[in-house]
Amino acid sequence: MSSQIRNIAIIAHVDHGKTTMVDQLLRQSGTFADHEKVVDTVMDSNAIERERGITILAKNCAVSWRGTHINIVDTPGHADFGGEVERALSMVDGVLLLIDAQEGPMPQTRFVTKKALALGLKPIVVVNKVDKPGADPDKVINAAFDLFDKLGATDEQLDFPVVYASGINGWSSLEEGAPGEQWGPDMTALFETILKHVPPHEGDRNAPLQLQISALDYSTFVGRIGVGRVNAGTIRAGMDVLVMEGPEGRQTKGRVNQVLTFEGLDRVQVKEAYPGDIVLINGIEDINIGATVTDPASPQPLPMLKIDEPTLTMNFCVNTSPLAGREGKYVTSRQIWDRLQKELQSNVALRVRETAEDGVFEVSGRGELHLTILLENMRREGYELAVSKPRVVFREIDGQKCEPIELVTADIEEAHQGGVMQALGERKGELVNMEPDGRGRVRLEYRIPARGLIGFSNEFLNLTRGSGLISNIFDGYEPFKGDVGGRKNGVLISMDDGEIFTYALGKLDDRGRMFVKAGDPVYEGMIVGIHNRDNDIVVNATRTKQLTNFRVSGKEDAIKVTPPIERWNTAWNSSKTTNSSKSPPKASACASATSKSTNASAPAAKERERLFSSLRSLIPRSVSRLISLFYS
């Protein structure tokens, strides 16, 4: 194996072109044959990643350039998956910091840069998408320098190299060119910058073995697979090792079965690996992220990886709705608990604990998207469960109740500025900076309690007519800011059991937005939509057209209804129940996206049920039906 090794991670804000850049590096390094058909964003292999167009899990690959083996780690861009970034940085010697030439540094740019600088890494700033209309590379470089300075970078880190690139078109340059033209022939400039500025790993191959596990994989053939970088020593197939979870943690003995390295997207089995190599090892079943694989005769454990604590929590429990057991294969509390424990083995930013209530588990994560992805994965695997509405994690600091604060950046059109500022102000947001771009758009920076952002994404899209961009990142804990206003709209509550009909949806279309569609089952007391007004109303969602000799099904039945709110594709909004199955979750067991707490509406629903029951007992069924139709 070549001793010329470079280990780099590609970090950036979401949608700044990380995965596309990796595609180009793989293509232009000769990893793929000329006749080989390659899909775009080849590193996003997960189904949800391809559907949403985002990176969720950090992934490894490797390329060869002029005799040098370059290990590349593609990292997520969302703040919710910051745990993936943190553990990825632990096994590299340099980073490529991608910044959009139009947007400039964004909240996640600040987060990943702070982590890289704290580890002593020297970033290579890649100004990506320089061929976009409105790109301003000079402004971006100045903003990056100011960001580095604010984060306490050393003089050496402030003297960062700059590469201009267009990841989508596959070229890079060390010098700025004319707008609208191609500044370089290919990615050679970026490759050469990596070789020049990323130092090779320094480690003694004759020293005791020291390998820290940064990621986990699983194979049905060989079992659990640990991924990490060899810091010192030599690891061989068949050698006996000691697995240590920190200097004071648990210790177990094991034997390495296979040692593999990355070549392109493939994994290649080798006999031994040396310092600087990023390897995969199997044969050790009891291995976890952060553990150190070391020499039993001379143990050299490393401290466990430090991950930022979660800020958002939800309760997971067995689905107890009237529609329970219709869709999922795994419905018991034991099955849900085992699945959550399995998730903990690879999801280092997640926390799970049992509560005092039997069968209810408290799951904490980095944000709404973090927990949403977990729920979606469980749903697709066949798990059926109920969840509570999300709530923030409070802390007691110096005897004072504190809550998480988020740094929010919103890029919007100037026409929508007033509405967005009013909405954020009502949610206890504090304006930090306002910067017009001179082309009709403005960037707003707010510091806002994490509570105020729950369920805000849909409101923001409505306020900006879908043209706004918003991102947020955890900024720290501060004293409690007071109560945040609740929802402004009431909810639509089903008055009967049965199946949704298009005829009923047509009658309710002007009352508000529905969560259900034709054919979905509903139960009495179920929240089926958002009311246009501020009060809750009971509606007949199962109403059918009464057919007679004079009223028949005809062309007048071409009813146009507004499509329902698809909650699984939006950021987390408060939900009552999520039915898990291989198909998208049905709205049948879910509460309002922006509704009050489920518990808050339960007494009212129970009172309505009591009244309806008493009416049914006093009057004939036909008259009762007429009353139901009247209330709808």
GUSE-666628 format. One record per residue (C-alpha): x, y, z; residue in three letters. Coordinates in steps of 0.5 Angstrom, whole numbers, padded with zeros to 4 digits, always signed. Layout:
REM GUSE-666628
XYZALA/...
END
This chain:
REM GUSE-666628
+0000+0000+0000MET/+0002+0007-0002SER/+0005+0011+0004SER/+0003+0017+0001GLN/-0004+0018+0004ILE/-0009+0025+0005ARG/-0015+0025+0009ASN/-0020+0030+0008ILE/-0027+0032+0010ALA/-0032+0036+0006ILE/-0036+0041+0010ILE/-0041+0046+0009ALA/-0048+0049+0010HIS/-0053+0045+0007VAL/-0054+0045-0001ASP/-0047+0049-0002HIS/-0045+0043-0007GLY/-0041+0038-0002LYS/-0044+0031-0005THR/-0044+0034-0012THR/-0036+0036-0011MET/-0035+0029-0009VAL/-0038+0026-0015ASP/-0033+0031-0020GLN/-0027+0028-0015LEU/-0029+0021-0017LEU/-0030+0022-0024ARG/-0024+0026-0026GLN/-0019+0022-0021SER/-0021+0016-0026GLY/-0025+0012-0021THR/-0030+0010-0026PHE/-0029+0007-0033ALA/-0031+0011-0039ASP/-0037+0007-0041HIS/-0039+0006-0034GLU/-0046+0010-0032LYS/-0046+0014-0026VAL/-0052+0017-0023VAL/-0051+0024-0020ASP/-0050+0025-0012THR/-0047+0018-0012VAL/-0045+0018-0005MET/-0053+0019-0003ASP/-0054+0012-0003SER/-0060+0012+0002ASN/-0067+0012+0000ALA/-0069+0018+0004ILE/-0063+0022+0002GLU/-0065+0021-0005ARG/-0072+0023-0004GLU/-0070+0029+0000ARG/-0064+0031-0004GLY/-0060+0032+0003ILE/-0054+0028+0006THR/-0056+0025+0013ILE/-0050+0020+0014LEU/-0043+0021+0013ALA/-0040+0017+0008LYS/-0033+0015+0006ASN/-0029+0014-0001CYS/-0022+0015-0004ALA/-0019+0017-0010VAL/-0012+0016-0013SER/-0009+0023-0016TRP/-0001+0022-0018ARG/+0001+0017-0014GLY/-0003+0019-0007THR/-0009+0016-0004HIS/-0014+0021-0002ILE/-0019+0019+0003ASN/-0025+0023+0003ILE/-0031+0024+0008VAL/-0037+0027+0005ASP/-0041+0030+0011THR/-0048+0032+0012PRO/-0050+0040+0011GLY/-0056+0040+0016HIS/-0055+0042+0023ALA/-0059+0037+0026ASP/-0054+0032+0024PHE/-0048+0035+0027GLY/-0046+0029+0030GLY/-0044+0026+0024GLU/-0040+0032+0022VAL/-0036+0032+0029GLU/-0034+0024+0029ARG/-0032+0025+0021ALA/-0027+0031+0023LEU/-0024+0026+0028SER/-0021+0022+0023MET/-0018+0027+0018VAL/-0012+0031+0017ASP/-0015+0037+0013GLY/-0022+0040+0011VAL/-0025+0043+0005LEU/-0030+0048+0007LEU/-0035+0050+0001LEU/-0038+0056+0001ILE/-0043+0058-0004ASP/-0041+0064-0008ALA/-0048+0068-0008GLN/-0050+0066-0001GLU/-0044+0066+0003GLY/-0042+0064+0010PRO/-0049+0061+0013MET/-0051+0058+0020PRO/-0048+0051+0019GLN/-0042+0054+0016THR/-0040+0057+0022ARG/-0042+0051+0026PHE/-0037+0046+0022VAL/-0032+0051+0022THR/-0032+0052+0029LYS/-0031+0045+0030LYS/-0025+0044+0025ALA/-0022+0050+0028LEU/-0022+0047+0035ALA/-0019+0041+0033LEU/-0013+0045+0030GLY/-0015+0043+0022LEU/-0013+0048+0017LYS/-0019+0049+0012PRO/-0018+0050+0005ILE/-0024+0055+0003VAL/-0027+0053-0004VAL/-0031+0058-0007VAL/-0036+0054-0010ASN/-0042+0056-0016LYS/-0038+0062-0018VAL/-0041+0061-0025ASP/-0048+0063-0021LYS/-0051+0069-0023PRO/-0050+0074-0017GLY/-0044+0071-0015ALA/-0039+0075-0011ASP/-0033+0071-0010PRO/-0029+0077-0007ASP/-0034+0078-0002LYS/-0035+0071+0000VAL/-0027+0071+0002ILE/-0028+0077+0006ASN/-0034+0074+0010ALA/-0030+0067+0011ALA/-0024+0071+0014PHE/-0028+0075+0018ASP/-0032+0069+0021LEU/-0025+0065+0022PHE/-0023+0071+0026ASP/-0029+0071+0030LYS/-0028+0064+0032LEU/-0021+0065+0034GLY/-0017+0062+0029ALA/-0010+0062+0029THR/-0005+0066+0024ASP/-0004+0060+0021GLU/-0011+0058+0020GLN/-0013+0065+0018LEU/-0008+0064+0012ASP/-0012+0059+0008PHE/-0011+0058+0001PRO/-0017+0059-0004VAL/-0020+0055-0009VAL/-0025+0058-0014TYR/-0030+0052-0017ALA/-0036+0050-0020SER/-0038+0043-0018GLY/-0044+0042-0023ILE/-0039+0043-0029ASN/-0033+0040-0026GLY/-0028+0045-0026TRP/-0023+0049-0021SER/-0018+0055-0021SER/-0013+0058-0017LEU/-0015+0065-0020GLU/-0021+0069-0021GLU/-0023+0070-0028GLY/-0029+0073-0032ALA/-0036+0073-0030PRO/-0040+0068-0035GLY/-0033+0064-0037GLU/-0030+0058-0035GLN/-0024+0059-0030TRP/-0020+0053-0031GLY/-0020+0046-0035PRO/-0022+0041-0030ASP/-0021+0040-0022MET/-0013+0039-0022THR/-0013+0046-0018ALA/-0017+0043-0013LEU/-0013+0036-0013PHE/-0006+0040-0013GLU/-0008+0044-0007THR/-0010+0038-0003ILE/-0004+0035-0004LEU/+0000+0042-0002LYS/-0004+0044+0004HIS/-0007+0038+0007VAL/-0001+0034+0011PRO/+0000+0027+0011PRO/-0002+0023+0018HIS/+0004+0023+0022GLU/+0005+0016+0026GLY/+0010+0011+0028ASP/+0008+0004+0025ARG/+0012+0000+0030ASN/+0008+0004+0036ALA/+0003+0000+0040PRO/-0004+0000+0036LEU/-0009+0006+0036GLN/-0015+0006+0032LEU/-0021+0010+0034GLN/-0028+0008+0031ILE/-0032+0014+0028SER/-0037+0010+0025ALA/-0041+0003+0025LEU/-0044-0001+0019ASP/-0047-0008+0019TYR/-0047-0014+0014SER/-0051-0020+0015THR/-0045-0024+0013PHE/-0039-0021+0018VAL/-0043-0018+0023GLY/-0042-0011+0026ARG/-0036-0007+0022ILE/-0032-0001+0025GLY/-0029+0005+0021VAL/-0024+0009+0023GLY/-0017+0012+0022ARG/-0011+0008+0025VAL/-0007+0013+0029ASN/-0001+0009+0031ALA/+0002+0002+0030GLY/+0000-0003+0025THR/-0007-0007+0024ILE/-0007-0014+0021ARG/-0012-0019+0020ALA/-0013-0024+0025GLY/-0009-0020+0031MET/-0012-0020+0038ASP/-0014-0013+0040VAL/-0017-0010+0046LEU/-0023-0005+0045VAL/-0023+0000+0051MET/-0029+0006+0051GLU/-0024+0011+0054GLY/-0019+0011+0059PRO/-0024+0009+0065GLU/-0029+0006+0061GLY/-0031-0002+0059ARG/-0025-0006+0056GLN/-0027-0012+0052THR/-0022-0017+0048LYS/-0023-0019+0041GLY/-0020-0021+0035ARG/-0020-0018+0028VAL/-0023-0022+0022ASN/-0022-0018+0016GLN/-0018-0011+0015VAL/-0021-0007+0009LEU/-0019+0000+0006THR/-0023+0004+0001PHE/-0022+0005-0006GLU/-0027+0009-0010GLY/-0033+0007-0007LEU/-0031+0000-0006ASP/-0028-0004+0000ARG/-0022-0008-0002VAL/-0019-0013+0003GLN/-0012-0012+0005VAL/-0007-0016+0010LYS/-0005-0010+0014GLU/-0006-0002+0015ALA/-0001+0003+0017TYR/-0002+0010+0021PRO/-0006+0015+0016GLY/-0010+0009+0013ASP/-0018+0010+0014ILE/-0020+0002+0015VAL/-0026-0002+0016LEU/-0025-0008+0021ILE/-0030-0014+0023ASN/-0030-0020+0027GLY/-0031-0016+0034ILE/-0038-0016+0036GLU/-0038-0011+0042ASP/-0035-0005+0039ILE/-0038+0002+0039ASN/-0037+0009+0036ILE/-0032+0013+0040GLY/-0028+0006+0043ALA/-0021+0005+0042THR/-0018-0001+0039VAL/-0011-0002+0041THR/-0005-0007+0043ASP/-0007-0011+0049PRO/+0000-0011+0051ALA/+0001-0004+0051SER/-0006+0000+0051PRO/-0006+0007+0048GLN/-0014+0009+0049PRO/-0016+0015+0047LEU/-0022+0020+0050PRO/-0029+0018+0048MET/-0032+0023+0042LEU/-0035+0029+0045LYS/-0042+0030+0042ILE/-0046+0036+0043ASP/-0052+0035+0047GLU/-0059+0034+0044PRO/-0064+0040+0045THR/-0071+0037+0043LEU/-0074+0031+0046THR/-0081+0027+0044MET/-0084+0021+0047ASN/-0085+0015+0043PHE/-0090+0010+0045CYS/-0095+0004+0043VAL/-0100+0007+0038ASN/-0107+0006+0042THR/-0111+0010+0037SER/-0117+0006+0035PRO/-0114+0005+0028LEU/-0108+0002+0032ALA/-0105-0005+0029GLY/-0107-0004+0022ARG/-0101-0002+0018GLU/-0095-0004+0022GLY/-0091-0010+0023LYS/-0088-0008+0030TYR/-0093-0005+0035VAL/-0090-0007+0042THR/-0086-0003+0047SER/-0081-0008+0047ARG/-0080-0008+0039GLN/-0080-0001+0039ILE/-0075+0000+0045TRP/-0070-0005+0041ASP/-0070-0001+0035ARG/-0069+0005+0039LEU/-0063+0001+0042GLN/-0060-0001+0035LYS/-0061+0006+0033GLU/-0056+0009+0039LEU/-0051+0004+0036GLN/-0049+0009+0030SER/-0053+0015+0032ASN/-0049+0018+0037VAL/-0053+0025+0038ALA/-0059+0021+0040LEU/-0061+0020+0047ARG/-0066+0015+0049VAL/-0069+0013+0056ARG/-0075+0010+0059GLU/-0080+0014+0063THR/-0084+0013+0069ALA/-0090+0011+0065GLU/-0089+0004+0062ASP/-0088+0003+0055GLY/-0086+0011+0054VAL/-0079+0012+0052PHE/-0076+0019+0052GLU/-0072+0020+0045VAL/-0068+0027+0045SER/-0064+0029+0038GLY/-0061+0035+0035ARG/-0068+0038+0032GLY/-0074+0037+0028GLU/-0071+0034+0022LEU/-0066+0029+0026HIS/-0072+0026+0030LEU/-0077+0026+0023THR/-0071+0022+0020ILE/-0071+0017+0025LEU/-0079+0016+0025LEU/-0079+0016+0018GLU/-0074+0010+0018ASN/-0078+0006+0023MET/-0084+0007+0019ARG/-0081+0004+0013ARG/-0078-0002+0017GLU/-0085-0003+0019GLY/-0086+0000+0026TYR/-0092+0003+0028GLU/-0092+0008+0034LEU/-0095+0014+0037ALA/-0091+0020+0039VAL/-0092+0026+0043SER/-0091+0033+0040LYS/-0084+0036+0041PRO/-0081+0040+0046ARG/-0075+0043+0048VAL/-0070+0041+0053VAL/-0069+0045+0059PHE/-0063+0046+0063ARG/-0061+0049+0070GLU/-0055+0053+0070ILE/-0053+0057+0076ASP/-0060+0056+0079GLY/-0064+0059+0073GLN/-0068+0055+0068LYS/-0065+0056+0061CYS/-0067+0054+0055GLU/-0064+0053+0048PRO/-0063+0059+0043ILE/-0063+0058+0036GLU/-0059+0063+0031LEU/-0064+0064+0025VAL/-0062+0066+0018THR/-0067+0068+0013ALA/-0066+0070+0006ASP/-0073+0073+0003ILE/-0076+0078-0002GLU/-0076+0085+0001GLU/-0084+0085+0000ALA/-0085+0079+0005HIS/-0080+0082+0010GLN/-0085+0085+0015GLY/-0089+0079+0015GLY/-0083+0075+0017VAL/-0081+0080+0022MET/-0087+0080+0025GLN/-0088+0073+0026ALA/-0081+0072+0029LEU/-0082+0077+0034GLY/-0089+0074+0036GLU/-0084+0068+0037ARG/-0079+0072+0042LYS/-0074+0073+0036GLY/-0069+0078+0037GLU/-0066+0081+0031LEU/-0059+0081+0030VAL/-0057+0083+0023ASN/-0061+0086+0017MET/-0057+0086+0010GLU/-0060+0088+0004PRO/-0057+0085-0002ASP/-0059+0091-0007GLY/-0063+0086-0012ARG/-0069+0086-0008GLY/-0068+0081-0003ARG/-0066+0082+0004VAL/-0062+0077+0010ARG/-0065+0077+0017LEU/-0061+0074+0023GLU/-0065+0073+0029TYR/-0064+0069+0036ARG/-0070+0066+0038ILE/-0072+0060+0043PRO/-0072+0053+0040ALA/-0079+0053+0042ARG/-0081+0059+0038GLY/-0079+0055+0031LEU/-0083+0049+0033ILE/-0088+0048+0027GLY/-0085+0055+0024PHE/-0083+0052+0017SER/-0090+0052+0014ASN/-0092+0059+0016GLU/-0085+0061+0014PHE/-0087+0058+0007LEU/-0094+0061+0007ASN/-0091+0068+0009LEU/-0086+0068+0003THR/-0090+0065-0002ARG/-0085+0059-0002GLY/-0079+0064-0004SER/-0076+0064+0002GLY/-0070+0060+0005LEU/-0069+0059+0012ILE/-0064+0056+0016SER/-0062+0055+0024ASN/-0057+0052+0028ILE/-0056+0052+0036PHE/-0053+0058+0039ASP/-0053+0056+0046GLY/-0057+0056+0053TYR/-0060+0063+0056GLU/-0065+0064+0061PRO/-0072+0063+0060PHE/-0075+0068+0055LYS/-0083+0067+0057GLY/-0089+0064+0054ASP/-0089+0063+0047VAL/-0096+0064+0043GLY/-0099+0058+0041GLY/-0103+0057+0035ARG/-0108+0062+0032LYS/-0112+0057+0028ASN/-0117+0052+0031GLY/-0118+0045+0029VAL/-0123+0040+0025LEU/-0125+0034+0029ILE/-0129+0028+0026SER/-0136+0027+0029MET/-0136+0020+0027ASP/-0132+0013+0025ASP/-0132+0011+0018GLY/-0128+0013+0011GLU/-0127+0019+0008ILE/-0131+0021+0002PHE/-0129+0026-0003THR/-0137+0029-0003TYR/-0135+0030+0005ALA/-0128+0034+0003LEU/-0132+0038-0002GLY/-0137+0041+0003LYS/-0131+0042+0008LEU/-0126+0045+0003ASP/-0128+0052+0005ASP/-0127+0051+0012ARG/-0120+0050+0012GLY/-0114+0045+0010ARG/-0115+0038+0011MET/-0110+0032+0014PHE/-0114+0027+0010VAL/-0116+0025+0003LYS/-0121+0020+0000ALA/-0121+0013+0003GLY/-0117+0014+0009ASP/-0120+0011+0016PRO/-0122+0016+0021VAL/-0125+0015+0028TYR/-0130+0020+0033GLU/-0126+0025+0036GLY/-0120+0025+0031MET/-0117+0032+0029ILE/-0117+0031+0021VAL/-0115+0039+0019GLY/-0114+0046+0021ILE/-0120+0051+0021HIS/-0119+0057+0018ASN/-0122+0061+0024ARG/-0119+0061+0031ASP/-0124+0056+0034ASN/-0125+0048+0034ASP/-0131+0045+0030ILE/-0134+0038+0030VAL/-0135+0036+0022VAL/-0138+0030+0019ASN/-0132+0028+0015ALA/-0135+0021+0013THR/-0141+0025+0010ARG/-0144+0021+0003THR/-0149+0024-0002LYS/-0156+0021-0001GLN/-0158+0018-0008LEU/-0165+0018-0010THR/-0169+0017-0016ASN/-0168+0024-0018PHE/-0161+0025-0014ARG/-0156+0020-0018VAL/-0149+0020-0018SER/-0147+0024-0025GLY/-0142+0029-0027LYS/-0144+0034-0022GLU/-0140+0030-0018ASP/-0133+0032-0021ALA/-0131+0036-0014ILE/-0125+0039-0013LYS/-0122+0039-0007VAL/-0115+0042-0004THR/-0110+0037-0003PRO/-0109+0035+0004PRO/-0103+0037+0008ILE/-0097+0032+0007GLU/-0094+0032+0014ARG/-0088+0027+0013TRP/-0085+0031+0008ASN/-0085+0038+0012THR/-0081+0039+0018ALA/-0084+0037+0025TRP/-0090+0039+0027ASN/-0094+0037+0033SER/-0097+0030+0032SER/-0101+0025+0036LYS/-0100+0019+0032THR/-0095+0016+0027THR/-0097+0010+0023ASN/-0091+0006+0021SER/-0091+0002+0015SER/-0088+0001+0008LYS/-0093+0007+0005SER/-0093+0014+0007PRO/-0096+0015+0014PRO/-0104+0016+0013LYS/-0107+0022+0016ALA/-0112+0018+0020SER/-0108+0018+0027ALA/-0105+0024+0027CYS/-0107+0031+0030ALA/-0106+0038+0027SER/-0100+0040+0024ALA/-0100+0047+0028THR/-0106+0045+0033SER/-0105+0045+0041LYS/-0103+0040+0045SER/-0107+0033+0044THR/-0108+0033+0051ASN/-0111+0040+0051ALA/-0116+0038+0046SER/-0118+0032+0049ALA/-0123+0034+0054PRO/-0127+0038+0049ALA/-0127+0032+0045ALA/-0129+0028+0051LYS/-0135+0033+0052GLU/-0137+0033+0045ARG/-0137+0025+0045GLU/-0142+0025+0052ARG/-0147+0030+0049LEU/-0147+0026+0042PHE/-0148+0020+0046SER/-0154+0023+0050SER/-0157+0026+0044LEU/-0157+0019+0041ARG/-0160+0016+0047SER/-0166+0021+0047LEU/-0168+0021+0039ILE/-0169+0017+0034PRO/-0163+0015+0029ARG/-0166+0018+0023SER/-0166+0025+0027VAL/-0159+0024+0030SER/-0157+0023+0023ARG/-0160+0030+0021LEU/-0157+0033+0027ILE/-0150+0031+0025SER/-0151+0033+0018LEU/-0153+0040+0021PHE/-0147+0041+0025TYR/-0142+0039+0019SER/
END
